[in-house]
Each structure stands twice: as C-alpha cells, then as structure tokens.
C-alpha cells in the first residue's frame, strides 16, 4: 500500500513531502469552500427569481384577466342568480383580487425563504474557522541531536545552496 503521494505507508516522509501534502489538501479545501459558496448562492438566486416571477405573474393576472374575466363572471352570476348586473360585476372583481392576493402570498413566502438563505455567511464563517485552525497549528519541534551528527561543512554547503 502507498500514501496518496506515492510513499509507502508506515515510512517516514520528508518535510518536503509533508508540506506538499498539506498544501494540496489546503488547496482542495479552499476549492471545496468556493464550490459550496457557489452552490448556496445559486440556490438563493433561484428562490429570489421564483419570488419575482410570482409577483410578476400576480400583476399580469390582475391586469390582463380583469376585463375578460369580469365580463364572463358577471354575466354568469347574473344568469344563475338574477341579481343586478352591477353586483355581479363587483363579485367578479372580488374573485380576481382574491386570485391576485393568493399569488402575492406565494411571492412573499418565496421572498422570505430567499432572505433566510445565509449561504455566503455560512461559507465565510467556515473559512474563518479553517483559517483559525491553521493559525493555531504549530510545527512539531525538531530534534536537535539529529543535526548535531552532521558535519558543519555539509551544513554550510546546504545553507549556501538554498540561499
């Protein structure tokens, strides 16, 4: 078996391998946080669009259906009841207002759901928490005796080559 970076399991990895692994995992974490933020924003936008659509539909129903529905409903009520035509027109108008009110209520429900969506705030809190954990992380202390066994010339050579 081998670790994700290809080194055998149970073998000690170098600092470079550990750093590369930590960097890759941190990069993946940031990418996942960004993907989560996008998904939550997309959901909030869909809810907002549904709310706007419901409000628009309520307005369209009220504007375009009033003349035709009022005439049809008023004459229908007059035929079935024999009431005065003015009362029949008032009843047909009340029915249209009731339908528009129902559609407005649906729009309000969707608008409240869109406002409750705290997608960006959740992602920001999660990223702050991740940053806090990373800031508190401390490297393990190096063992001094491992460096004492090396020759000073070799250490000087390594120091010069890395600068």
C-alpha positions, 0 to 999 in steps of 0.5 A: 500500500502507498500514501496518496503521494506515492510513499509507502505507508508506515515510512517516514516522509520528508518535510518536503513531502509533508508540506506538499501534502498539506498544501494540496489538501489546503488547496482542495479545501479552499476549492471545496469552500468556493464550490459550496459558496457557489452552490448556496448562492445559486440556490438563493438566486433561484428562490429570489427569481421564483419570488419575482416571477410570482409577483410578476405573474400576480400583476399580469393576472390582475391586469390582463384577466380583469376585463375578460374575466369580469365580463364572463363572471358577471354575466354568469352570476347574473344568469344563475342568480338574477341579481343586478348586473352591477353586483355581479360585476363587483363579485367578479372583481372580488374573485380576481383580487382574491386570485391576485392576493393568493399569488402575492402570498406565494411571492412573499413566502418565496421572498422570505425563504430567499432572505433566510438563505445565509449561504455566503455567511455560512461559507465565510464563517467556515473559512474563518474557522479553517483559517483559525485552525491553521493559525493555531497549528504549530510545527512539531519541534525538531530534534536537535541531536539529529543535526548535531551528527552532521558535519558543519561543512555539509551544513554550510554547503546546504545553507549556501545552496538554498540561499 
